[in-house]
Amino acid sequence: MNTSASFPAPVAVIEGLSALSERYDALVCDVWGVVHNGVEAYPAAVEALTRFRKERGGIVVLVTNSPRPHGPVLTQLEGFGVTEGAFDAVVTSGDVTHAHLARMTETRVYHIGPERDLSLYEGTSFTLADADDAEVVCVTGLVNDEVETPDDYRTLLEGFAARRLPLVSANPDIVVERGFKMIWCGGALARLYAELGGPIVQLGKPHAPIYRAAFARIKGIAGAPVAPERILAVGDGLHTDMRGATDQGIDALFVTAGIHGADFGAIEAPDAALVTQRLATEKVRAVAAIPYLAW
């Protein structure tokens, strides 16, 4: 990690990734809020990642807290207009959660989330169970995130917490922006469960397992390990992307116009002082900030 400045370092707001690109050989890049908004791709972000790969010769691993394995996410990216030339690999929270579930001895799972996420259990010994028979709870999201809130699940989670059932959160995100609307995610249910005293397991950002998986993919693509100081995390989440990068000892580029966009003044021209202050408050680091990812 580049630590020449004292913590917290004043954060420069840059116009494009090209201002930093020579310092890094690989990017660990967030997806939702950086590359797309849940509806369509951000063309400037796709161009930036493509140029980092083609002009800089860098490696781009997209790292997302999507609760599904990477196959369905690749299909989703294509549908949003994220071209294959923009990335080398995708690592999802669903990937690392699936690996964790495959190692568990429990076999009856109560699933909280939409049916489209049931691919998470393929290749494991889990069978779907009702609330009374479950041995473990797995959360991929709210069943209907357009209308529901975490409080709709309070009574259900109180019952699980009283039984001390482990809850595996396949998506640690609290909220994401879908188009121009904030949507509750599975991490909000995991947070509520922890408040109720229930035991939780979280494997996506900002937690170490998903970064180990991403670094392994970078090593495989490069043919050798890439030094941590040559890896840059790119993301819009203070509690996921910036926290994860700080904890893993890698530099980070903070995309300010994502889920925290309203906190820094004008969306297109964030106030550097507000950004620096917020990073310090959260006790996370960023080498620079950028409104939207661009080259």
Residue, then its C-alpha position, 0 to 999 in steps of 0.5 A: m500500500n502507498t503510505s507516503a502521506s499521513f493518515p488520513a491523507p488529503v484526497a485529490v479529486i481526479e478526472g480519470l483513471s489514466a492519472l493513476s494507471e501507471r502505478y498499478d498492474a491490476l484493478v479490483c473493481d466494484v460493479w454495481g454503482v461503478v460499472h452499471n447502475g442495475v439497469e444499464a452500463y456506464p459507457a465511460a466506466v466500460e471505456a476506462l476499464t477497456r483502456f486500462r487493459k489494452e493501453r496499460g496492459g493491466i488486469v481487471v477483475l470485477v468483484t461484486n457482492s452479487p449473491r449469485p455465482h459468476g455465470p449468471v452475473l456474466t449474462q447480466l453484464e452482457g445484457f447491461g452492455v458491459t463488453e468482455g473487453a472491459f474485464d478479465a474475470v468476475v468474482t462474486s460474493g455468490d462464488v465464495t458463499h457457495a464454496h463456504l456452503a459446500r463445506m458446511t455440515e448442515t443440510r437444511v437451509y431456509h432461503i431468504g431472497p428471490e427465486r432467481d438466486l437459488s443457483l447458489y445451492e447447486g452443487t451443495s448438499f443443501t435442501l430447502a427447508d421451512a422455518d421450523d426445520a431449518e438448520v441454517v439461514c441463507v440470505t441473498g436479498l429481500v424477496n421483493d426489494e421494490v417494496e419490502t424493508p428489513d423490518d418486514y423480516r424482524t419477526l422471522l429473524e427474531g425466531f431464528a436468533a432465539r434458536r441461534l441458527p447461523l445466518v450466511s449472508a451472500n450479499p453484505d451490501i446494505v443498499v444499492e442504487r437501481g437506476f435512481k432508486m435505493i434498494w435494500c440488500g441482504g446485508a441489511l437483514a444480516r445487520l438486523y440479525a446481528e442486532l438481534g444477537g444471531p450469529i452471522v457469516q459474511l464472505g463478500k466485501p469488505h471481508a477477506p474471503i472474496y479478496r483472497a479469491a480475487f487475488a488468486r484470479i489476478k495471480g492466475i491471469a498474470g502467471a505470478p503474484v502481483a504485489p499488493e502495492r500494484i493493485l488498486a481497488v475501485g468502488d463506491g461503497l465506504h463500508t464495502d469497497m473502501r473498508g475492504a481495500t483498507d483492511q487488505g492493504i491495497d490502494a483504493l479509488f473512491v467513486t463518489a457519485g455512487i451510493h454516497g453521492a448526496d454526501f459530497g456536494a455537487i455530484e459531478a464536482p464533489d467537495a474534496a474536503l467533504v470526501t477527505q473528512r468522511l474517509a477519516t470518519e470511517k477510518v478508511r483510505a483512498v489515494a484519490a476520488i473520482p465522481y464517475l469512473a472514466w479514463 
